[in-house]
Amino acid sequence: MERPAPATLQVDGIDIVYRRRPGRAPGIVWLGGYRSDMLGTKAEALDAWAAETGRASLRHDYSGHGESGGQFIDGTISKWLAESLAIFRSQTKGPQVLVGSSMGAWIALRMVQELQKSGDGDRVGALLLLAPAPDFTVELMEPQLSTAQRRDLETNGHMEEHSEYSPEPNIYTRALFEDGRANRVMTGIIDTHCPVTIIQGLADPDVPHTHALKLVEHLPADDVTLSLVRGGDHRLSRPQDIDLIVKAAKGLCERISA
């Protein structure tokens, strides 16, 4: 299988790089996590499945990530949301399955809200949320900040935290926390108007499964499926995890097409 060639769309003066595979709808739209890029294991597996089945596939790197331009430290949820909406609106046709991984699930939920505001809510046929981390700055991080980290945010405008996935530390800015509060979704009912499937590892050290359970409480009950994966970590990249993700994507596509 040949990987789609990269293409570029300028959003607010920044080159956002994306890879689009033509195919039929509903297609797969990948939304990666914090500091992740579009060439990760899960994104590649979903693109390969799309190629095998003739479905469209779209993925991109947020500014400051992967192949895209911009500085990571300038990123916020609002900025990455605007980039994702621009790519989605310009590069897809028909209903799509938004697949959001970790922070990408937050972006996906905000995309649904913004598309509904503009009258394009029917463009989202389903959501597949993997180790979802909506509102992670407020819900998961702020309560755990140390006095030193709060001081760094206040005086330096950013803080650093050891990363389990990179030799470089994670950087979180004061702007990210402030913007995160403005983009909260778990403050009431989230009307997605489409089926939602959530896959969450029970051995996830970054996003506890209780966060996924809390998210379910904010979603309409009839169209939500939650799968808790024994032994699954935050990456959900083991062969059995990938199989589960692809099977879920297939089921959602078939449900939309029915």
N, C-alpha and C positions, 0 to 999 in steps of 0.2 A: 504494500500500500504506500502510495506516494503522499507525503505531507503537503497540504496546500501551501502555496507560496505566500510569504507575508505581503501585506498591502498596508497603506497608511491613510489615516483620516486625521486632519487637523481639527482639534477641539480646543477652543480658547487659546490658540497659538501653539499648541503642543502636538507633536506627532504621536498619534496613538496607533500602534501597530496591531493588526488583526489578521486572522487566517480564516477564510471562508471556503467551505466546500459546497458547491451547488448541489441541489437535490430537492426532493419533494417535501412538502409540509405535512405534518408538523416536523420542524427541525429541532435540533439541539443547540441551545445557546449556553455556553460555559461562562461562569462567573467565578473567578478564582478567589483565593483567600489572601489575607494580609501577608505581603512579601512573597507571594507565590507567583509563578508565571504560567503561561498558557501551554507550556510543553511538559507539564507534569504527567504522572502515570494515569490519573483518572481522566484528565482531558484527552490524552492520547487514545485511551481505550474507548471513550465515547465517540471520538472522531472516527476511529477504525470501524466501530459498529455502524456508524452513519454511512461510511463508504460502502460497507458490505450490503447494506439494506437500501441504498439509494436515497437516503434522507439528507437534508441539508444540515450543515454543522457550522457554527460560528463561535469563535473565541477571540479574546483580545487581552492585551496587557494594559493594566491601569498605568497612568503616568507614574514614573518613578519605579516601575516594575519591568522586568524582562527586557523586551526589545523596544519598548516605548520610550519617548523622551520625557523630559521633566525630572524634577528632583523628588525623591521619595519623601523627604522631610516636609515638602510643601503639600503633601496629600491630605485629604480629608474625605469623609464619607460623601459629602455634597459634591466634591470635585470628581471622585471616582464614579459616583452615580450619574453625573452629567455626561461623562465620557461613555459610560455603558449605554445610556439612553441614545446618545448620538450614533453609536455603532449599531445598535439594535434597529433604530428607525431607518437608517440608511442602507442596511445590508440584509434585512430579512423581509419576507413576504408571507402572509398567512399566519396562522396560529403557531406558536413556538412553545417548547418546553424549556423553561429557565432552570438550569442546573446550577445552584449556588453552593459553593463549598466554604464552610466556616464564615468568614466575613462576607463572602460572596452571597450567602443566604440573606444577609442583611440588605445587601445591594439589590438582590432579587425582589425582596418584599417591598423595598422603597420604589423600585421600578414599577411594580404593579400599581402602587398608589398613584404615582405620577402619570402613568399611562391611562388610568381610569379618569384622572382629572382632565386629561386632554381628549377624552372620548375614544381612546385606543385600547381600552381594557380587554377587548376581545382578542387582541394580538397575543395575549398570554393564555395558552391552552392548558397549562399545568405547571406546577412547581415541583422540583426534586431538590430537596435541601439536605446536604451532607454535613454532619457535625455542625449544625447551624449555630451561628454566633451573633444573632441580632442583638443590638444594644450592648455589645460586649464591653464597651468602655464604661458605661454606667453600671450595668448589672454585674459584670464579672471582675472588672479591674479596679474601679474606684474604691470599693469596700476593702480591697486588699492592699492599697497603696501604703507604703511605709512613710514615716515622717520625712525621711531623707528624699524619697521619690517625690513627695508633694512639694518639698522645698525646691528640688530641681525643676519641676514643672513651673513653679512660680518665678524663680529667679533666672533660670536658663531657657525657659520656654520648651524644654523637652526633658525626657528621662530615658535611661537605657535599662534594658533587662536582658538577662542571659537567654539565648535561644537554644532550644534543643535540636533545631533543624539547620542551623547555620553557624559557622565560626564567628560571624559578625553578630553583635547584640541587636536585639529588637529596639527600635527607637519609637517612642510615642511622644507626640507633641501636645502642648497645651491646646493648640488649635484643634487637634483631633478630638480631644476630650470635650471641648466646648461645642464643636460641630456635632459630635455624637449625641449630645443632649438634645440638639435641635432636630435630629433625625430619628429619634426613638420611635419604635413601632409597637413595643409591648406595653402600651398604655391603655389599651382598650381592644375591642374586637377588630381583627384585621380581616377585612372583607376581600378575599382574593378572587371570589367568583369563579374558582376553578379547583380541580383536584390538587391536593398537596400530599406528597410522600416525603417523609423524613426518615433518614437513616442515621443512627447515632451509635457510636461505639460505647460499650460499658466500661472500657479501660482507657477512656480519653482523659489525659491528664490536664488538658487545656480548657475544654468545655465539658462540664459535668453533664451526665444524662438528665439530671434534674432541670437543666436549662431547656432541654428539648421538651420535657414534660410541661414546663411553664409556657413554652411557646404554643403548644397544643391547646392550652387553655384559652389562648387569644385567637384561635382559628375556628371557623365554623366546623362543628363536630361531624357532619355527615360525609364530608369529602376529604378527611384527613386520615392517613395511614402512618403509623410510627413503628419502625422496626428497630429494636434494640439488639445490637450485635455483641454477643459474648466474646470478649477478648479483643474487640476492635478498638484501635487507638484513634487519635485525632486525624491521622492521615487517611485511614480507611483504604489502604493501598495493597493489602494482601490479595492474593488471587481470589479467595472466596469473597472478599469485600468488593472487588472489581466485578465479579460475576453478579453479585447482588445489585450493584448499581446499574449495570447494563440491563439486567432483567427488569428493574424498576423503570428505567427510561423506555424500554420497549413496551411495557404495559401501559405507561401513560400515553405514549404515541398512539398505540392501538385504541385506547379509550377515546382519545380526541377524534380519531378517524372514523370511529364506529357510527 
